[in-house]
Amino acid sequence: VFQVLQKNSVVCFASCTHYVSAQEFESTIVEAATSERRHLKLIDTGIQALDHPFVNFNDKSYYLKYFVYLLLE
């Protein structure tokens, strides 16, 4: 994905699985950018809305998450 984006592009990534934590998800994104020699700046992050309640961040009911980045170079 990073190969086709120009500098100052906004790129969004979302996940809807409880099998991947937010930390693992973000690490995967950053590693992919790094392997393409691209630099990211996190500009927004979020989780599921109140209509998808969850008990805690380790519970299977917590599964929706997203990250929005600005591609610096």
N, CA, C and O atoms as a CHARMM CRD file, in Angstrom:
* protein
*
  292
    1    1 VAL  N      0.81500  -1.19700   0.00000 PROA 1      0.00000
    2    1 VAL  CA     0.00000   0.00000   0.00000 PROA 1      0.00000
    3    1 VAL  C      0.86000   1.26300   0.00000 PROA 1      0.00000
    4    1 VAL  O      0.49800   2.25700  -0.62900 PROA 1      0.00000
    5    2 PHE  N      1.97100   1.23200   0.68500 PROA 2      0.00000
    6    2 PHE  CA     2.80600   2.42500   0.82200 PROA 2      0.00000
    7    2 PHE  C      3.49000   2.81500  -0.49400 PROA 2      0.00000
    8    2 PHE  O      3.85100   3.97600  -0.68200 PROA 2      0.00000
    9    3 GLN  N      3.66600   1.87300  -1.38100 PROA 3      0.00000
   10    3 GLN  CA     4.33800   2.14500  -2.65200 PROA 3      0.00000
   11    3 GLN  C      3.53300   3.07600  -3.54400 PROA 3      0.00000
   12    3 GLN  O      4.11400   3.80600  -4.34700 PROA 3      0.00000
   13    4 VAL  N      2.21600   3.07000  -3.42300 PROA 4      0.00000
   14    4 VAL  CA     1.36800   3.86100  -4.31700 PROA 4      0.00000
   15    4 VAL  C      0.96000   5.20600  -3.72200 PROA 4      0.00000
   16    4 VAL  O      0.33600   6.01900  -4.40500 PROA 4      0.00000
   17    5 LEU  N      1.30100   5.44800  -2.47000 PROA 5      0.00000
   18    5 LEU  CA     0.89900   6.68900  -1.80300 PROA 5      0.00000
   19    5 LEU  C      1.95300   7.77700  -1.95600 PROA 5      0.00000
   20    5 LEU  O      3.15400   7.51300  -1.90000 PROA 5      0.00000
   21    6 GLN  N      1.48400   8.99400  -2.14900 PROA 6      0.00000
   22    6 GLN  CA     2.37600  10.13200  -2.24500 PROA 6      0.00000
   23    6 GLN  C      2.61200  10.72800  -0.85800 PROA 6      0.00000
   24    6 GLN  O      1.84900  10.48100   0.07600 PROA 6      0.00000
   25    7 LYS  N      3.67400  11.51100  -0.74200 PROA 7      0.00000
   26    7 LYS  CA     3.97000  12.23700   0.49000 PROA 7      0.00000
   27    7 LYS  C      2.74700  13.06800   0.88100 PROA 7      0.00000
   28    7 LYS  O      2.05600  13.60600   0.01600 PROA 7      0.00000
   29    8 ASN  N      2.48800  13.17000   2.16100 PROA 8      0.00000
   30    8 ASN  CA     1.36300  13.89800   2.74900 PROA 8      0.00000
   31    8 ASN  C      0.00900  13.24500   2.49600 PROA 8      0.00000
   32    8 ASN  O     -1.02700  13.88800   2.66300 PROA 8      0.00000
   33    9 SER  N      0.00700  11.97900   2.09400 PROA 9      0.00000
   34    9 SER  CA    -1.24400  11.23800   1.97300 PROA 9      0.00000
   35    9 SER  C     -1.73400  10.85500   3.36500 PROA 9      0.00000
   36    9 SER  O     -0.94300  10.66700   4.29000 PROA 9      0.00000
   37   10 VAL  N     -3.03000  10.74600   3.49200 PROA 10     0.00000
   38   10 VAL  CA    -3.63800  10.23000   4.71400 PROA 10     0.00000
   39   10 VAL  C     -4.03300   8.79200   4.43200 PROA 10     0.00000
   40   10 VAL  O     -4.70000   8.50300   3.43900 PROA 10     0.00000
   41   11 VAL  N     -3.61700   7.89400   5.31200 PROA 11     0.00000
   42   11 VAL  CA    -3.91200   6.47500   5.12000 PROA 11     0.00000
   43   11 VAL  C     -4.55900   5.92600   6.39500 PROA 11     0.00000
   44   11 VAL  O     -4.11600   6.20900   7.50800 PROA 11     0.00000
   45   12 CYS  N     -5.61100   5.13700   6.20100 PROA 12     0.00000
   46   12 CYS  CA    -6.38200   4.59200   7.32700 PROA 12     0.00000
   47   12 CYS  C     -6.29700   3.06700   7.31100 PROA 12     0.00000
   48   12 CYS  O     -6.33000   2.43500   6.25600 PROA 12     0.00000
   49   13 PHE  N     -6.19000   2.50600   8.49000 PROA 13     0.00000
   50   13 PHE  CA    -6.18200   1.06400   8.65600 PROA 13     0.00000
   51   13 PHE  C     -7.19600   0.70800   9.72300 PROA 13     0.00000
   52   13 PHE  O     -7.26000   1.35900  10.76600 PROA 13     0.00000
   53   14 ALA  N     -7.99200  -0.32600   9.47100 PROA 14     0.00000
   54   14 ALA  CA    -9.00300  -0.75800  10.43600 PROA 14     0.00000
   55   14 ALA  C     -8.93900  -2.26700  10.59300 PROA 14     0.00000
   56   14 ALA  O     -8.57700  -2.99300   9.66700 PROA 14     0.00000
   57   15 SER  N     -9.29700  -2.71900  11.78100 PROA 15     0.00000
   58   15 SER  CA    -9.29900  -4.14300  12.08400 PROA 15     0.00000
   59   15 SER  C    -10.58900  -4.49600  12.81400 PROA 15     0.00000
   60   15 SER  O    -11.05400  -3.74800  13.67300 PROA 15     0.00000
   61   16 CYS  N    -11.15400  -5.63300  12.46300 PROA 16     0.00000
   62   16 CYS  CA   -12.37600  -6.06800  13.14200 PROA 16     0.00000
   63   16 CYS  C    -12.22800  -7.49700  13.65200 PROA 16     0.00000
   64   16 CYS  O    -13.11400  -8.33100  13.46300 PROA 16     0.00000
   65   17 THR  N    -11.10200  -7.76600  14.29800 PROA 17     0.00000
   66   17 THR  CA   -10.88400  -9.07300  14.90200 PROA 17     0.00000
   67   17 THR  C    -10.30000  -8.91900  16.29700 PROA 17     0.00000
   68   17 THR  O     -9.47700  -8.03700  16.54300 PROA 17     0.00000
   69   18 HSD  N    -10.72900  -9.77500  17.19500 PROA 18     0.00000
   70   18 HSD  CA   -10.16600  -9.75000  18.54600 PROA 18     0.00000
   71   18 HSD  C     -8.86600 -10.54800  18.61700 PROA 18     0.00000
   72   18 HSD  O     -8.17700 -10.51700  19.63700 PROA 18     0.00000
   73   19 TYR  N     -8.52900 -11.25400  17.55600 PROA 19     0.00000
   74   19 TYR  CA    -7.31400 -12.06600  17.55400 PROA 19     0.00000
   75   19 TYR  C     -6.04000 -11.22900  17.46700 PROA 19     0.00000
   76   19 TYR  O     -4.95900 -11.71400  17.79900 PROA 19     0.00000
   77   20 VAL  N     -6.15500  -9.98600  17.02600 PROA 20     0.00000
   78   20 VAL  CA    -5.00700  -9.09200  16.91300 PROA 20     0.00000
   79   20 VAL  C     -5.24500  -7.89400  17.82800 PROA 20     0.00000
   80   20 VAL  O     -6.23400  -7.17600  17.67900 PROA 20     0.00000
   81   21 SER  N     -4.34400  -7.68800  18.76200 PROA 21     0.00000
   82   21 SER  CA    -4.48000  -6.55200  19.67700 PROA 21     0.00000
   83   21 SER  C     -4.18000  -5.25100  18.94200 PROA 21     0.00000
   84   21 SER  O     -3.60000  -5.25900  17.85700 PROA 21     0.00000
   85   22 ALA  N     -4.57400  -4.15600  19.53300 PROA 22     0.00000
   86   22 ALA  CA    -4.27700  -2.84000  18.94700 PROA 22     0.00000
   87   22 ALA  C     -2.77000  -2.64800  18.82900 PROA 22     0.00000
   88   22 ALA  O     -2.29200  -2.08800  17.84200 PROA 22     0.00000
   89   23 GLN  N     -2.02500  -3.10300  19.81700 PROA 23     0.00000
   90   23 GLN  CA    -0.57000  -2.96600  19.79000 PROA 23     0.00000
   91   23 GLN  C      0.04100  -3.78400  18.65100 PROA 23     0.00000
   92   23 GLN  O      0.92300  -3.29800  17.94300 PROA 23     0.00000
   93   24 GLU  N     -0.41800  -5.00900  18.47500 PROA 24     0.00000
   94   24 GLU  CA     0.08500  -5.84200  17.37800 PROA 24     0.00000
   95   24 GLU  C     -0.28600  -5.25000  16.02600 PROA 24     0.00000
   96   24 GLU  O      0.51400  -5.25400  15.09000 PROA 24     0.00000
   97   25 PHE  N     -1.50100  -4.74400  15.94000 PROA 25     0.00000
   98   25 PHE  CA    -1.98600  -4.14900  14.70100 PROA 25     0.00000
   99   25 PHE  C     -1.13700  -2.94100  14.32200 PROA 25     0.00000
  100   25 PHE  O     -0.69600  -2.81700  13.17900 PROA 25     0.00000
  101   26 GLU  N     -0.91000  -2.05500  15.28300 PROA 26     0.00000
  102   26 GLU  CA    -0.09600  -0.87300  15.00500 PROA 26     0.00000
  103   26 GLU  C      1.34300  -1.25500  14.66900 PROA 26     0.00000
  104   26 GLU  O      1.94200  -0.67100  13.76600 PROA 26     0.00000
  105   27 SER  N      1.89100  -2.21400  15.37300 PROA 27     0.00000
  106   27 SER  CA     3.26100  -2.66400  15.08400 PROA 27     0.00000
  107   27 SER  C      3.38400  -3.18300  13.65800 PROA 27     0.00000
  108   27 SER  O      4.38000  -2.92000  12.98500 PROA 27     0.00000
  109   28 THR  N      2.39300  -3.90800  13.20100 PROA 28     0.00000
  110   28 THR  CA     2.40200  -4.44700  11.84600 PROA 28     0.00000
  111   28 THR  C      2.39000  -3.31500  10.82000 PROA 28     0.00000
  112   28 THR  O      3.10900  -3.36900   9.82100 PROA 28     0.00000
  113   29 ILE  N      1.58100  -2.30000  11.06700 PROA 29     0.00000
  114   29 ILE  CA     1.50700  -1.14800  10.15800 PROA 29     0.00000
  115   29 ILE  C      2.84800  -0.42300  10.10400 PROA 29     0.00000
  116   29 ILE  O      3.35600  -0.11900   9.02500 PROA 29     0.00000
  117   30 VAL  N      3.41200  -0.15000  11.26500 PROA 30     0.00000
  118   30 VAL  CA     4.68100   0.58000  11.33700 PROA 30     0.00000
  119   30 VAL  C      5.80800  -0.23200  10.70800 PROA 30     0.00000
  120   30 VAL  O      6.65100   0.32600  10.00600 PROA 30     0.00000
  121   31 GLU  N      5.83300  -1.53000  10.94700 PROA 31     0.00000
  122   31 GLU  CA     6.85600  -2.38700  10.34000 PROA 31     0.00000
  123   31 GLU  C      6.73900  -2.39100   8.82100 PROA 31     0.00000
  124   31 GLU  O      7.74900  -2.35700   8.11800 PROA 31     0.00000
  125   32 ALA  N      5.52200  -2.43200   8.31900 PROA 32     0.00000
  126   32 ALA  CA     5.31800  -2.41600   6.86700 PROA 32     0.00000
  127   32 ALA  C      5.81400  -1.10200   6.27000 PROA 32     0.00000
  128   32 ALA  O      6.46700  -1.10200   5.22600 PROA 32     0.00000
  129   33 ALA  N      5.51000   0.00600   6.92200 PROA 33     0.00000
  130   33 ALA  CA     5.98200   1.31000   6.43600 PROA 33     0.00000
  131   33 ALA  C      7.50100   1.37600   6.48200 PROA 33     0.00000
  132   33 ALA  O      8.13500   1.84300   5.53600 PROA 33     0.00000
  133   34 THR  N      8.07700   0.91600   7.56300 PROA 34     0.00000
  134   34 THR  CA     9.53100   0.94400   7.72100 PROA 34     0.00000
  135   34 THR  C     10.21000   0.10200   6.64200 PROA 34     0.00000
  136   34 THR  O     11.23700   0.50100   6.09300 PROA 34     0.00000
  137   35 SER  N      9.64100  -1.05200   6.34300 PROA 35     0.00000
  138   35 SER  CA    10.24400  -1.91800   5.32200 PROA 35     0.00000
  139   35 SER  C     10.19600  -1.27300   3.93800 PROA 35     0.00000
  140   35 SER  O     10.99000  -1.61700   3.06200 PROA 35     0.00000
  141   36 GLU  N      9.27000  -0.34600   3.74300 PROA 36     0.00000
  142   36 GLU  CA     9.17300   0.38800   2.47400 PROA 36     0.00000
  143   36 GLU  C      9.89600   1.73600   2.54100 PROA 36     0.00000
  144   36 GLU  O      9.81400   2.54100   1.61300 PROA 36     0.00000
  145   37 ARG  N     10.60600   1.96900   3.65000 PROA 37     0.00000
  146   37 ARG  CA    11.33900   3.22000   3.89200 PROA 37     0.00000
  147   37 ARG  C     10.41400   4.43600   3.86000 PROA 37     0.00000
  148   37 ARG  O     10.75600   5.48600   3.31700 PROA 37     0.00000
  149   38 ARG  N      9.23500   4.26400   4.45700 PROA 38     0.00000
  150   38 ARG  CA     8.26100   5.34400   4.55100 PROA 38     0.00000
  151   38 ARG  C      8.11700   5.71800   6.02500 PROA 38     0.00000
  152   38 ARG  O      8.29900   4.88000   6.90800 PROA 38     0.00000
  153   39 HSD  N      7.79200   6.97200   6.28000 PROA 39     0.00000
  154   39 HSD  CA     7.65800   7.47600   7.64700 PROA 39     0.00000
  155   39 HSD  C      6.22700   7.92900   7.87800 PROA 39     0.00000
  156   39 HSD  O      5.64200   8.64200   7.06200 PROA 39     0.00000
  157   40 LEU  N      5.68000   7.50500   8.99600 PROA 40     0.00000
  158   40 LEU  CA     4.29300   7.79500   9.33100 PROA 40     0.00000
  159   40 LEU  C      4.19200   8.67800  10.56600 PROA 40     0.00000
  160   40 LEU  O      5.05700   8.65000  11.44200 PROA 40     0.00000
  161   41 LYS  N      3.12400   9.45700  10.61800 PROA 41     0.00000
  162   41 LYS  CA     2.77700  10.19800  11.82200 PROA 41     0.00000
  163   41 LYS  C      1.34400   9.83200  12.17100 PROA 41     0.00000
  164   41 LYS  O      0.43400  10.03400  11.36600 PROA 41     0.00000
  165   42 LEU  N      1.13900   9.29600  13.36700 PROA 42     0.00000
  166   42 LEU  CA    -0.20300   8.92400  13.81200 PROA 42     0.00000
  167   42 LEU  C     -1.01200  10.19000  14.05700 PROA 42     0.00000
  168   42 LEU  O     -0.59700  11.05400  14.82900 PROA 42     0.00000
  169   43 ILE  N     -2.16700  10.30300  13.40100 PROA 43     0.00000
  170   43 ILE  CA    -2.98900  11.49800  13.58400 PROA 43     0.00000
  171   43 ILE  C     -4.33900  11.19500  14.23200 PROA 43     0.00000
  172   43 ILE  O     -5.00800  12.11300  14.70600 PROA 43     0.00000
  173   44 ASP  N     -4.75100   9.92600  14.26100 PROA 44     0.00000
  174   44 ASP  CA    -6.00000   9.57100  14.93900 PROA 44     0.00000
  175   44 ASP  C     -6.02100   8.07800  15.18700 PROA 44     0.00000
  176   44 ASP  O     -5.43400   7.30000  14.43500 PROA 44     0.00000
  177   45 THR  N     -6.69600   7.69200  16.23900 PROA 45     0.00000
  178   45 THR  CA    -6.90200   6.28600  16.55600 PROA 45     0.00000
  179   45 THR  C     -8.25900   6.16500  17.22400 PROA 45     0.00000
  180   45 THR  O     -8.74500   7.11500  17.83900 PROA 45     0.00000
  181   46 GLY  N     -8.85100   5.02700  17.10600 PROA 46     0.00000
  182   46 GLY  CA   -10.15500   4.87200  17.72400 PROA 46     0.00000
  183   46 GLY  C    -10.54300   3.42200  17.90200 PROA 46     0.00000
  184   46 GLY  O     -9.88900   2.50200  17.41100 PROA 46     0.00000
  185   47 ILE  N    -11.63100   3.25900  18.62400 PROA 47     0.00000
  186   47 ILE  CA   -12.16400   1.93100  18.91400 PROA 47     0.00000
  187   47 ILE  C    -13.65100   1.93500  18.61300 PROA 47     0.00000
  188   47 ILE  O    -14.21800   2.94300  18.18900 PROA 47     0.00000
  189   48 GLN  N    -14.25300   0.81800  18.83500 PROA 48     0.00000
  190   48 GLN  CA   -15.67000   0.65900  18.53900 PROA 48     0.00000
  191   48 GLN  C    -16.53100   1.61200  19.36100 PROA 48     0.00000
  192   48 GLN  O    -16.17200   2.01300  20.46800 PROA 48     0.00000
  193   49 ALA  N    -17.66600   1.95700  18.78800 PROA 49     0.00000
  194   49 ALA  CA   -18.58600   2.89400  19.41900 PROA 49     0.00000
  195   49 ALA  C    -19.37800   2.22800  20.54500 PROA 49     0.00000
  196   49 ALA  O    -19.28100   1.02000  20.76400 PROA 49     0.00000
  197   50 LEU  N    -20.14200   3.02200  21.23400 PROA 50     0.00000
  198   50 LEU  CA   -20.91200   2.53200  22.37600 PROA 50     0.00000
  199   50 LEU  C    -21.95200   1.47500  22.00500 PROA 50     0.00000
  200   50 LEU  O    -22.41400   0.73500  22.87200 PROA 50     0.00000
  201   51 ASP  N    -22.32400   1.39800  20.72800 PROA 51     0.00000
  202   51 ASP  CA   -23.28000   0.36700  20.33000 PROA 51     0.00000
  203   51 ASP  C    -22.63200  -1.01400  20.21200 PROA 51     0.00000
  204   51 ASP  O    -23.31000  -1.99700  19.91400 PROA 51     0.00000
  205   52 HSD  N    -21.31100  -1.08400  20.44700 PROA 52     0.00000
  206   52 HSD  CA   -20.57500  -2.34900  20.51800 PROA 52     0.00000
  207   52 HSD  C    -19.82100  -2.38900  21.84900 PROA 52     0.00000
  208   52 HSD  O    -18.59700  -2.26200  21.86500 PROA 52     0.00000
  209   53 PRO  N    -20.52900  -2.56300  22.95300 PROA 53     0.00000
  210   53 PRO  CA   -19.86700  -2.50800  24.27100 PROA 53     0.00000
  211   53 PRO  C    -18.88500  -3.66700  24.46700 PROA 53     0.00000
  212   53 PRO  O    -19.03800  -4.74100  23.88500 PROA 53     0.00000
  213   54 PHE  N    -17.87900  -3.41700  25.30100 PROA 54     0.00000
  214   54 PHE  CA   -16.92900  -4.47100  25.64600 PROA 54     0.00000
  215   54 PHE  C    -16.58300  -4.35400  27.12200 PROA 54     0.00000
  216   54 PHE  O    -16.69600  -3.28300  27.71800 PROA 54     0.00000
  217   55 VAL  N    -16.16200  -5.46700  27.69800 PROA 55     0.00000
  218   55 VAL  CA   -15.87100  -5.54600  29.12700 PROA 55     0.00000
  219   55 VAL  C    -14.53500  -4.88800  29.44500 PROA 55     0.00000
  220   55 VAL  O    -14.44900  -4.03900  30.33300 PROA 55     0.00000
  221   56 ASN  N    -13.49200  -5.28400  28.71400 PROA 56     0.00000
  222   56 ASN  CA   -12.16200  -4.69800  28.87900 PROA 56     0.00000
  223   56 ASN  C    -11.37700  -4.90900  27.59100 PROA 56     0.00000
  224   56 ASN  O    -11.85400  -5.56000  26.66200 PROA 56     0.00000
  225   57 PHE  N    -10.18100  -4.35800  27.54300 PROA 57     0.00000
  226   57 PHE  CA    -9.39400  -4.41000  26.31300 PROA 57     0.00000
  227   57 PHE  C     -8.82300  -5.79700  26.02800 PROA 57     0.00000
  228   57 PHE  O     -8.27100  -6.01100  24.94900 PROA 57     0.00000
  229   58 ASN  N     -8.93400  -6.72900  26.94400 PROA 58     0.00000
  230   58 ASN  CA    -8.46600  -8.08900  26.71500 PROA 58     0.00000
  231   58 ASN  C     -9.60900  -9.03700  26.40300 PROA 58     0.00000
  232   58 ASN  O     -9.38200 -10.22600  26.17800 PROA 58     0.00000
  233   59 ASP  N    -10.82900  -8.53300  26.38600 PROA 59     0.00000
  234   59 ASP  CA   -12.00900  -9.34300  26.16100 PROA 59     0.00000
  235   59 ASP  C    -12.27200  -9.51800  24.66300 PROA 59     0.00000
  236   59 ASP  O    -11.94700  -8.63900  23.86500 PROA 59     0.00000
  237   60 LYS  N    -12.85900 -10.65200  24.28700 PROA 60     0.00000
  238   60 LYS  CA   -13.17000 -10.90200  22.88300 PROA 60     0.00000
  239   60 LYS  C    -14.18500  -9.91500  22.32500 PROA 60     0.00000
  240   60 LYS  O    -14.29200  -9.76200  21.10800 PROA 60     0.00000
  241   61 SER  N    -14.92200  -9.25000  23.19000 PROA 61     0.00000
  242   61 SER  CA   -15.91900  -8.28400  22.72100 PROA 61     0.00000
  243   61 SER  C    -15.27000  -6.98000  22.24300 PROA 61     0.00000
  244   61 SER  O    -15.92700  -6.15400  21.61000 PROA 61     0.00000
  245   62 TYR  N    -13.97300  -6.79700  22.54800 PROA 62     0.00000
  246   62 TYR  CA   -13.22100  -5.64400  22.03400 PROA 62     0.00000
  247   62 TYR  C    -12.53000  -6.09200  20.75300 PROA 62     0.00000
  248   62 TYR  O    -11.55000  -6.83400  20.79800 PROA 62     0.00000
  249   63 TYR  N    -13.03900  -5.64200  19.61800 PROA 63     0.00000
  250   63 TYR  CA   -12.47500  -6.12300  18.35900 PROA 63     0.00000
  251   63 TYR  C    -12.34900  -5.05000  17.27600 PROA 63     0.00000
  252   63 TYR  O    -11.58100  -5.24200  16.33300 PROA 63     0.00000
  253   64 LEU  N    -13.06600  -3.93900  17.36900 PROA 64     0.00000
  254   64 LEU  CA   -12.98100  -2.90300  16.34000 PROA 64     0.00000
  255   64 LEU  C    -11.96200  -1.84100  16.74400 PROA 64     0.00000
  256   64 LEU  O    -12.02500  -1.29800  17.84700 PROA 64     0.00000
  257   65 LYS  N    -11.03000  -1.55100  15.85200 PROA 65     0.00000
  258   65 LYS  CA   -10.01400  -0.52600  16.11300 PROA 65     0.00000
  259   65 LYS  C     -9.51800   0.03200  14.79200 PROA 65     0.00000
  260   65 LYS  O     -9.55400  -0.64100  13.76100 PROA 65     0.00000
  261   66 TYR  N     -9.05100   1.27800  14.84100 PROA 66     0.00000
  262   66 TYR  CA    -8.51900   1.87700  13.61900 PROA 66     0.00000
  263   66 TYR  C     -7.37800   2.83600  13.95700 PROA 66     0.00000
  264   66 TYR  O     -7.26800   3.33600  15.07600 PROA 66     0.00000
  265   67 PHE  N     -6.53800   3.07200  12.95600 PROA 67     0.00000
  266   67 PHE  CA    -5.42800   4.00200  13.04800 PROA 67     0.00000
  267   67 PHE  C     -5.40800   4.83100  11.76100 PROA 67     0.00000
  268   67 PHE  O     -5.59600   4.30000  10.66700 PROA 67     0.00000
  269   68 VAL  N     -5.18300   6.11500  11.90300 PROA 68     0.00000
  270   68 VAL  CA    -5.08600   7.02300  10.75800 PROA 68     0.00000
  271   68 VAL  C     -3.71000   7.68200  10.82500 PROA 68     0.00000
  272   68 VAL  O     -3.30800   8.20300  11.86600 PROA 68     0.00000
  273   69 TYR  N     -3.00700   7.65300   9.72100 PROA 69     0.00000
  274   69 TYR  CA    -1.64500   8.18700   9.66200 PROA 69     0.00000
  275   69 TYR  C     -1.51700   9.20800   8.53500 PROA 69     0.00000
  276   69 TYR  O     -2.25500   9.18500   7.54900 PROA 69     0.00000
  277   70 LEU  N     -0.55900  10.09300   8.72000 PROA 70     0.00000
  278   70 LEU  CA    -0.10300  10.97900   7.65600 PROA 70     0.00000
  279   70 LEU  C      1.22600  10.40900   7.17400 PROA 70     0.00000
  280   70 LEU  O      2.12900  10.15700   7.97100 PROA 70     0.00000
  281   71 LEU  N      1.33500  10.21200   5.87600 PROA 71     0.00000
  282   71 LEU  CA     2.56400   9.69600   5.29000 PROA 71     0.00000
  283   71 LEU  C      3.50700  10.87200   5.07900 PROA 71     0.00000
  284   71 LEU  O      3.25500  11.73400   4.23700 PROA 71     0.00000
  285   72 LEU  N      4.58200  10.90600   5.83600 PROA 72     0.00000
  286   72 LEU  CA     5.49800  12.03900   5.80600 PROA 72     0.00000
  287   72 LEU  C      6.45800  11.99400   4.63000 PROA 72     0.00000
  288   72 LEU  O      6.73600  13.02700   4.02100 PROA 72     0.00000
  289   73 GLU  N      6.96300  10.82500   4.30300 PROA 73     0.00000
  290   73 GLU  CA     7.85700  10.67600   3.14700 PROA 73     0.00000
  291   73 GLU  C      7.90800   9.25100   2.71200 PROA 73     0.00000
  292   73 GLU  O      8.60600   8.92300   1.75300 PROA 73     0.00000
